[in-house]
Amino acid sequence: MIDLPSLDLAQLVRLTREGGLAYLPGLAQPRSIDLATCPPDVRQEVCDALQHAAPVAVACTPGAGGDQRYFHVEVVYGGAEVADVSFDVPETDAPETLVRLWKGQAPQE
């Protein structure tokens, strides 16, 4: 289980979907959510998704299972008092909110 520091201090969340048999650039491009400037309801949704994703992160073993995709999550705190945290969540175990946030942050072309 990933022990997340307080998300009150988090400044940025980066989500990347990785793994699988085929490399698709659109899926590999990171999505970023700036927690310092997003609306409070979005920040709360992101924090709730991270809290639900952290317990299933332990089960992730990238590379095992061939076609297993997973979300790589980076929480950036941007301060010396709290270290940044990163972890992987299997796509099959990812909370629906995390998947929705990743899709919602898709780059506009």
Helices and strands as residue ranges (DSSP letters): G 7-9, E 12-19, H 25-28, E 31-34, H 40-53, G 54-59, E 69-76, E 85-90, G 91-93, H 96-104
